[in-house]
Amino acid sequence: MFETILVTGGAGYVGAVLVPQMLERGYRVKVLDLYIYGEDVLDAVKDHPNLEQIKGDIRDQALLRQVLLGCDVVIHLACISNDPSFELDPSLGKSINYDAFTPLVEISKTSGVRRFIYASSSSVYGVKDVENVDETMPLEPLTDYSKYKALCEEILLRYQSPGFTTVIVRPATVCGYSPRQRLDVIVNILTNHAVNTGQIKVFGGEQKRPNIHIQDMVGVYLLLLEPPDAKIAGRIFNAGYENHTVRELAGMVRDVVGPEKVKLTTVPTDDQRSYHISSAKIARELDFCPRHIIEEAVRDLVQAFADGRLPNSMTDSRYFNIKRMQEINLK
């Protein structure tokens, strides 16, 4: 159905796992990325005849016009990711996450793109008291990062039209191993500390944090390339696995790494943000069912540490968005 797909942020945490699988399925893939976390993350497929890597900025509209020519689909992953990274330089975050969005959508549409898949965030809901937060509930973003994600959703839905199918994904926090590893998201943080310090410190513990295995997250994007337009046009889908408390996640990590190897301590915190989402809609409407559990993500990371694929994991800035952004002074 589709031949050529542009993945913005394709050398990022999720993109580095998604792109090789798209190539395996026969798609032609263009990656547009700043490559600030390493120019080698797609080395395993760099010589693939159907891959084109473009080092560039999504704020460069002339570049977008070049890159988008001949593309059937955009999967828009590129952003300043998560609250702390955004707060490091709010004007930078706004320029990439929000100001660049409308031009990207407009140029995509005028260039003949037929499907635009947007990675939003489950943080757009804010904190809800209900047990299962679904896509019908009002958005109450608590931070600039989630506010701009919500505003971009509104923008994208305005461009939905016959011939330009828009779909929005609200992912839970992604976990597991990637060639562009992040060690600043909760399951990965806990695993890094358990393996490399023998200690896990839990702040609070009762707050819920929805997670999804990186292979399942990739599965969602691959799935959204398949349905006919009418099935997903203008639709919004949560994408998560299970809602666990921070304490439960820490217990899973300790059990996988080895209870005798890990000391778990709990300290009080003022941060009582608790998120829990329902992914029943994507299961019901698109038959999406997660195939990977959180413990599997932990095991994959433990193996990556053992194999030496994640050297200097406590200090190397490439694993930590904020550290790398500070280091290179991205503007």
C-alpha positions in Angstrom: 0.0 0.0 0.0 2.7 2.4 1.0 6.3 2.5 -0.4 8.3 5.4 1.1 8.1 6.4 4.7 9.8 9.4 6.4 10.6 8.8 10.1 11.5 12.1 11.9 13.6 11.2 14.9 14.4 7.9 13.2 17.8 7.7 15.0 16.1 8.1 18.4 15.3 5.6 21.1 12.2 4.1 19.4 13.2 5.0 15.8 16.5 3.0 16.1 14.4 -0.2 16.6 11.5 0.8 14.3 13.6 1.6 11.2 15.3 -1.8 10.7 12.0 -3.6 11.1 10.4 -1.3 8.5 13.2 -2.2 6.1 12.7 -5.9 6.8 9.1 -5.4 5.7 10.1 -4.0 2.4 9.4 -0.3 3.0 11.7 2.4 1.6 12.7 4.5 4.7 14.0 8.0 5.0 15.3 9.1 8.4 15.5 12.8 9.3 17.4 13.3 12.6 20.0 15.5 14.2 21.9 12.4 15.3 22.9 14.1 18.6 23.0 10.8 20.4 25.4 9.2 18.0 25.7 8.8 14.2 26.2 5.1 14.5 22.8 4.0 15.9 21.6 2.7 12.6 24.9 1.2 11.5 23.4 -2.3 11.4 21.3 -1.2 8.4 23.3 1.8 7.1 24.1 0.0 3.8 20.6 -1.1 3.1 19.5 0.0 -0.4 16.1 1.2 0.9 17.5 3.4 3.6 18.3 7.1 3.2 19.7 8.9 6.3 19.4 12.7 6.3 21.1 14.6 9.1 19.1 17.7 9.5 16.6 19.8 11.6 12.8 19.5 11.3 12.7 23.3 11.7 14.4 23.7 8.3 11.4 24.0 6.0 13.5 24.1 2.8 15.0 20.7 3.8 11.5 19.4 4.6 10.4 20.2 1.1 13.3 18.2 -0.3 13.0 15.3 2.0 9.2 14.8 1.8 9.2 14.5 -2.0 8.0 11.0 -2.9 7.0 10.1 0.7 3.7 8.3 1.3 3.8 8.4 5.1 5.3 10.4 7.9 5.9 8.9 11.3 6.7 11.9 13.4 8.8 10.9 16.4 11.2 13.8 16.6 10.8 16.0 19.7 12.5 17.2 22.8 11.4 14.2 24.8 9.9 14.3 28.3 9.4 17.0 30.9 12.9 17.5 32.3 14.5 17.7 28.8 11.9 20.3 27.8 12.3 22.4 30.9 16.0 22.6 30.3 15.4 25.1 27.5 11.7 25.8 27.1 12.2 28.0 24.1 14.1 25.3 22.3 11.4 22.7 23.3 8.7 25.0 21.9 10.5 25.6 18.7 11.0 21.9 17.9 7.9 20.4 19.5 5.3 23.0 18.6 6.5 25.8 16.2 7.9 23.3 13.7 4.8 21.1 13.7 2.3 23.1 11.6 4.9 23.6 8.8 5.8 19.9 8.9 2.1 18.9 8.5 1.4 21.5 5.8 4.5 20.6 3.8 3.7 16.9 4.2 0.2 17.4 2.8 1.2 19.6 -0.1 4.0 17.1 -0.9 1.5 14.3 -1.4 1.9 12.4 1.9 -1.1 10.3 2.4 -0.8 9.2 6.1 0.6 11.2 9.0 1.2 9.3 12.3 2.0 11.5 15.3 3.7 10.3 18.5 2.0 12.3 21.2 2.1 11.2 24.9 -0.1 9.8 27.6 1.0 12.6 29.8 -1.5 14.9 28.0 -4.2 13.6 30.4 -2.5 15.0 33.4 -3.4 13.2 36.7 -6.8 11.5 36.8 -8.5 9.8 39.8 -10.2 7.2 37.6 -8.5 3.8 37.2 -8.6 3.5 33.5 -7.9 6.7 31.5 -9.2 6.3 28.0 -9.2 8.5 24.9 -12.6 10.1 25.6 -11.3 11.9 28.7 -10.4 15.6 28.8 -6.8 16.6 28.4 -5.3 18.4 31.4 -1.6 18.7 30.7 0.5 19.7 33.7 3.7 20.7 31.9 4.8 22.6 28.8 6.0 19.4 27.2 2.6 17.8 27.5 0.7 21.0 26.7 2.4 21.3 23.4 1.8 17.6 22.6 -1.9 18.3 23.2 -1.9 21.4 21.1 -0.2 19.5 18.2 -2.9 16.9 18.4 -5.5 19.7 17.8 -3.5 21.1 14.9 -3.1 17.7 13.2 -6.8 16.8 13.4 -7.7 20.0 11.6 -5.7 18.8 8.6 -7.5 15.4 8.5 -9.1 15.1 5.0 -9.7 12.6 2.3 -6.3 11.7 0.9 -4.5 12.9 4.1 -5.2 10.5 6.9 -4.0 11.6 10.4 -3.7 9.4 13.4 -2.4 10.1 16.9 -0.7 7.7 19.3 -0.5 8.5 23.0 2.3 6.1 24.2 3.0 5.1 27.8 6.6 5.3 28.9 8.7 3.0 26.7 11.2 0.6 28.2 13.8 -1.9 27.0 16.9 -2.1 24.8 17.7 0.0 21.8 20.8 0.8 19.8 20.1 4.4 20.8 19.7 3.5 24.5 17.9 5.8 26.9 18.7 5.2 30.6 16.6 8.2 31.8 13.1 6.5 31.8 11.8 4.6 34.8 12.3 0.9 34.1 15.6 1.5 32.4 16.8 3.7 35.2 15.9 1.1 37.8 17.6 -1.7 35.8 20.8 0.4 35.3 21.1 1.1 39.0 20.2 -2.5 40.0 22.9 -4.0 37.7 25.6 -1.4 38.1 25.2 -0.2 41.7 23.3 -3.0 43.4 20.9 -0.5 44.8 17.4 0.8 43.8 16.1 3.9 45.4 12.3 4.2 45.1 10.9 7.7 45.6 7.4 7.3 47.1 6.3 4.1 45.4 2.6 4.2 45.1 2.5 6.4 42.0 1.5 4.5 38.9 3.5 4.6 35.8 2.2 3.0 32.6 5.0 1.4 30.5 5.2 -0.4 27.1 8.0 -2.6 25.8 9.9 -1.0 23.0 9.2 -3.9 20.6 5.4 -3.4 21.3 5.8 0.3 20.7 7.4 -0.4 17.3 4.6 -2.9 16.7 2.0 -0.1 17.1 3.7 2.1 14.4 4.0 -0.9 12.0 0.3 -1.8 12.6 -0.8 1.8 11.8 0.7 1.4 8.3 -1.8 -1.4 7.5 -5.4 -0.5 8.0 -7.5 1.3 5.3 -7.8 5.0 5.8 -11.4 4.8 7.1 -10.4 2.7 10.0 -7.9 5.1 11.5 -8.6 8.5 10.0 -8.7 11.2 12.7 -8.4 8.5 15.4 -6.5 8.7 18.7 -5.1 5.6 20.4 -3.5 5.1 23.8 -0.6 2.6 23.6 0.4 0.9 26.9 0.8 -2.5 28.5 0.1 -2.5 32.2 -0.2 0.2 34.9 2.2 -0.7 37.7 3.2 1.3 40.7 6.8 2.5 41.0 7.3 0.0 43.8 6.0 -2.9 41.7 8.3 -1.9 38.9 11.3 -1.8 41.3 10.3 -5.2 42.6 10.2 -6.7 39.0 13.6 -5.3 38.3 15.1 -6.7 41.6 13.6 -10.1 40.9 15.0 -10.3 37.4 18.5 -9.0 38.3 18.5 -11.2 41.5 17.0 -10.3 44.9 20.3 -11.2 46.6 22.2 -8.7 44.4 19.9 -5.7 44.8 19.1 -3.6 47.9 15.8 -1.8 47.6 15.1 1.3 49.7 12.2 3.7 49.7 12.4 7.4 50.4 9.6 10.0 50.7 8.8 12.3 47.7 6.7 15.3 47.0 6.1 14.0 43.5 2.8 12.1 43.7 2.0 12.3 39.9 0.3 9.0 39.1 -0.6 8.0 35.6 -2.7 5.1 34.4 -4.1 4.6 31.0 -6.4 2.2 29.3 -5.3 0.6 26.0 -8.6 -1.2 25.4 -9.5 0.9 22.3 -6.5 -0.1 20.2 -7.1 -3.7 21.2 -10.7 -3.5 20.3 -10.4 -1.5 17.0 -7.1 -2.7 15.6 -6.6 -6.0 17.4 -3.4 -4.8 19.0 -2.2 -6.9 21.9 1.1 -6.4 23.6 3.4 -9.4 23.2 6.2 -8.4 25.6 6.2 -8.0 29.3 8.1 -5.5 31.5 10.3 -8.2 32.9 11.4 -9.0 29.3 12.6 -5.4 28.8 14.6 -5.7 32.0 16.1 -9.0 30.9 17.1 -7.5 27.5 18.8 -4.6 29.3 20.6 -7.0 31.8 21.9 -8.9 28.8 23.0 -5.7 27.0 25.0 -4.7 30.1 26.5 -8.2 30.3 27.5 -8.1 26.6 29.2 -4.7 27.0 26.8 -3.0 24.7 26.1 -0.2 27.2 29.5 0.9 28.5 29.8 3.7 31.1 26.1 3.5 31.6 26.1 5.7 34.7 28.0 8.5 33.2 28.0 8.6 29.4 25.8 11.5 28.2 24.5 9.6 25.2 22.1 7.7 27.5 20.7 10.8 29.1 18.8 13.4 27.1 19.4 16.2 29.5 23.1 15.5 29.8 23.7 15.4 26.1 21.6 18.5 25.4 23.6 20.4 27.9 26.9 19.1 26.5 26.2 20.1 22.9 24.3 23.3 23.8 21.5 22.5 21.3 19.7 25.6 20.0 
